[in-house]
């Protein structure tokens, strides 16, 4: 995007994050107001959501950044990134592997009480190992069942709740 | 303030019950292991072992349970440092500098610093309690809903300052957490934001959400790395470096002292306690430091501040439990249950009639703190080996363990689902520089803030001038204003110093 002599870029990912926060907050306020407009219901939620929405608006200018034609965008390598710091320079390939792991993790959670904690964990750890870079067939075959057995047996012994499993 | 007769009776009681001491080491080890396992809270561990104490005498039973509590106080910081997963909510601030230290290959020092600060924070807190347990009880009794509200908001405002570069993002994260923390049925009986999901009536499950926001979101970013510590030469486990960490902690005695005092007094407040004290201590250490920009990048002072405060909170919570019979959290509630199982009713009458038992518990906790130094050292040695495990094995395994841990909270799928949802939210927020820890603390305090606001509104009849009748609340607001002004002044002073240095 060009305004005058300056070029601007929009950080679409950041815009998505701010939009998600704003939409969740607004939807929550709508549900709260639909429940009741009594002071005991809205005393905290109403001002908190208004402040959150105002902050979302205040952050919007940070999403549009001016491109410095001289310096250019200084790219950080992945290892420069510290916890809590803005990470926007992962390559598309790296982002792809992260997205794949997130999808696998979601599927794992979905399958836990459908195919059993043990089988789901075995499948997830095998796929997780592959996604994280393990390509040797032997570790891919040996490590997941051992780790799954330890986790399932350990947690079964520790927690007082029944756990749906197919084998153990 | 100290009852010397009761103190000597307490020492006699401890000396005449050698079997009580046999339970200290096993208790500490159980606490360390359970505290270090995300999702398996110390409350659960104490609940599991509570029936076993039925067959013990009163003192050994309480010493066994308090040893577990003591061990867990430090145990929670082990995964916080090594994997950015706070084992307990009180270890959130430990992740801020502990994890960067570990990723920088300084995991040995970080663990040494954490263990020493933890132990000395705890020892100081019990020393303070020994002197002030009775007056502290009076102070806690004087705390009303308005004071609780102001303290909770204090924590959230501090988180805004912890965000670093963009304060707006920090405050938005905190308020977003607070909003999410009020989902479900509020104190007045109104149900909001449940989307028809029955388990959301009780609110968003905090422990799985915390694990998702802080741990899983970080683990996703490690997919393309090989080891937690990239430099192979720094991956070793070195006793010398752990001991260096011990010494490093003592280089900052003011930070330990300040953290311990914050821990004792904030920890004594039921419901707020250690979740806030570690953040308060961290924030004040960062604000008062000459190089605040080094915090969050592996500054050992951050670990000292967080650990001394969260360990000393244990002493504060014990004081409230012993003096008032009010449990500050799950673990102290289990201790009260253990009291009841032995036909002892906690509360003001207990402290008045059984002062020697109260002192015996304080003395034994003091001894537990000293023993934790040795037991914790062994534990650190074993736990630190995690940096040698390739991340391709660690990431899927820890995600799986986190899932089981989330399920273990209440035995329903609510835990794993919350874990997943918040791991995605956490990953996205962390990617754009939002402090996810603020969301965590907001989630923890959302319900409390709303409840205290409603109570204050009811007590005052909606009259804002009620604030002027509450000197403690006014004093806390004064501290908040002063600390904000001090931060601004310190920032300006630093900028001026930098400009002067640049012009030379």
Boltz contact constraints between the chains, C-beta under 6 A:
constraints:
  - contact:
      token1: [A, 14]
      token2: [B, 432]
      max_distance: 6.0
  - contact:
      token1: [A, 17]
      token2: [B, 428]
      max_distance: 6.0
  - contact:
      token1: [A, 17]
      token2: [B, 432]
      max_distance: 6.0
  - contact:
      token1: [A, 21]
      token2: [B, 176]
      max_distance: 6.0
  - contact:
      token1: [A, 25]
      token2: [B, 179]
      max_distance: 6.0
  - contact:
      token1: [A, 28]
      token2: [B, 193]
      max_distance: 6.0
  - contact:
      token1: [A, 31]
      token2: [B, 192]
      max_distance: 6.0
  - contact:
      token1: [A, 31]
      token2: [B, 193]
      max_distance: 6.0
  - contact:
      token1: [A, 32]
      token2: [B, 192]
      max_distance: 6.0
  - contact:
      token1: [A, 35]
      token2: [B, 190]
      max_distance: 6.0
  - contact:
      token1: [A, 35]
      token2: [B, 192]
      max_distance: 6.0
  - contact:
      token1: [A, 36]
      token2: [B, 190]
      max_distance: 6.0
  - contact:
      token1: [A, 40]
      token2: [B, 188]
      max_distance: 6.0
  - contact:
      token1: [A, 40]
      token2: [B, 454]
      max_distance: 6.0
  - contact:
      token1: [A, 41]
      token2: [B, 190]
      max_distance: 6.0
  - contact:
      token1: [A, 43]
      token2: [B, 453]
      max_distance: 6.0
  - contact:
      token1: [A, 43]
      token2: [B, 457]
      max_distance: 6.0
  - contact:
      token1: [A, 44]
      token2: [B, 450]
      max_distance: 6.0
  - contact:
      token1: [A, 44]
      token2: [B, 453]
      max_distance: 6.0
  - contact:
      token1: [A, 48]
      token2: [B, 175]
      max_distance: 6.0
  - contact:
      token1: [A, 48]
      token2: [B, 178]
      max_distance: 6.0
  - contact:
      token1: [A, 48]
      token2: [B, 179]
      max_distance: 6.0
  - contact:
      token1: [A, 51]
      token2: [B, 175]
      max_distance: 6.0
  - contact:
      token1: [A, 52]
      token2: [B, 175]
      max_distance: 6.0
  - contact:
      token1: [A, 52]
      token2: [B, 176]
      max_distance: 6.0
  - contact:
      token1: [A, 55]
      token2: [B, 168]
      max_distance: 6.0
  - contact:
      token1: [A, 55]
      token2: [B, 172]
      max_distance: 6.0
  - contact:
      token1: [A, 58]
      token2: [B, 168]
      max_distance: 6.0
  - contact:
      token1: [A, 59]
      token2: [B, 168]
      max_distance: 6.0
  - contact:
      token1: [A, 82]
      token2: [B, 100]
      max_distance: 6.0
  - contact:
      token1: [A, 82]
      token2: [B, 297]
      max_distance: 6.0
  - contact:
      token1: [A, 83]
      token2: [B, 84]
      max_distance: 6.0
  - contact:
      token1: [A, 83]
      token2: [B, 99]
      max_distance: 6.0
  - contact:
      token1: [A, 84]
      token2: [B, 435]
      max_distance: 6.0
  - contact:
      token1: [A, 86]
      token2: [B, 432]
      max_distance: 6.0
  - contact:
      token1: [A, 86]
      token2: [B, 433]
      max_distance: 6.0
  - contact:
      token1: [A, 87]
      token2: [B, 431]
      max_distance: 6.0
  - contact:
      token1: [A, 94]
      token2: [B, 224]
      max_distance: 6.0
  - contact:
      token1: [A, 97]
      token2: [B, 223]
      max_distance: 6.0
  - contact:
      token1: [A, 98]
      token2: [B, 220]
      max_distance: 6.0
  - contact:
      token1: [A, 98]
      token2: [B, 223]
      max_distance: 6.0
  - contact:
      token1: [A, 101]
      token2: [B, 223]
      max_distance: 6.0
  - contact:
      token1: [A, 105]
      token2: [B, 399]
      max_distance: 6.0
  - contact:
      token1: [A, 106]
      token2: [B, 420]
      max_distance: 6.0
  - contact:
      token1: [A, 109]
      token2: [B, 416]
      max_distance: 6.0
  - contact:
      token1: [A, 109]
      token2: [B, 420]
      max_distance: 6.0
  - contact:
      token1: [A, 112]
      token2: [B, 416]
      max_distance: 6.0
  - contact:
      token1: [A, 113]
      token2: [B, 413]
      max_distance: 6.0
  - contact:
      token1: [A, 121]
      token2: [B, 400]
      max_distance: 6.0
  - contact:
      token1: [A, 125]
      token2: [B, 396]
      max_distance: 6.0
  - contact:
      token1: [A, 125]
      token2: [B, 400]
      max_distance: 6.0
  - contact:
      token1: [A, 128]
      token2: [B, 396]
      max_distance: 6.0
  - contact:
      token1: [A, 129]
      token2: [B, 392]
      max_distance: 6.0
  - contact:
      token1: [A, 129]
      token2: [B, 396]
      max_distance: 6.0
  - contact:
      token1: [A, 132]
      token2: [B, 223]
      max_distance: 6.0
  - contact:
      token1: [A, 132]
      token2: [B, 392]
      max_distance: 6.0
  - contact:
      token1: [A, 132]
      token2: [B, 395]
      max_distance: 6.0
  - contact:
      token1: [A, 133]
      token2: [B, 392]
      max_distance: 6.0
  - contact:
      token1: [A, 134]
      token2: [B, 392]
      max_distance: 6.0
  - contact:
      token1: [A, 147]
      token2: [B, 397]
      max_distance: 6.0
  - contact:
      token1: [A, 151]
      token2: [B, 400]
      max_distance: 6.0
  - contact:
      token1: [A, 151]
      token2: [B, 401]
      max_distance: 6.0
  - contact:
      token1: [A, 151]
      token2: [B, 404]
      max_distance: 6.0
  - contact:
      token1: [A, 155]
      token2: [B, 404]
      max_distance: 6.0
  - contact:
      token1: [A, 159]
      token2: [B, 408]
      max_distance: 6.0
  - contact:
      token1: [A, 161]
      token2: [B, 411]
      max_distance: 6.0
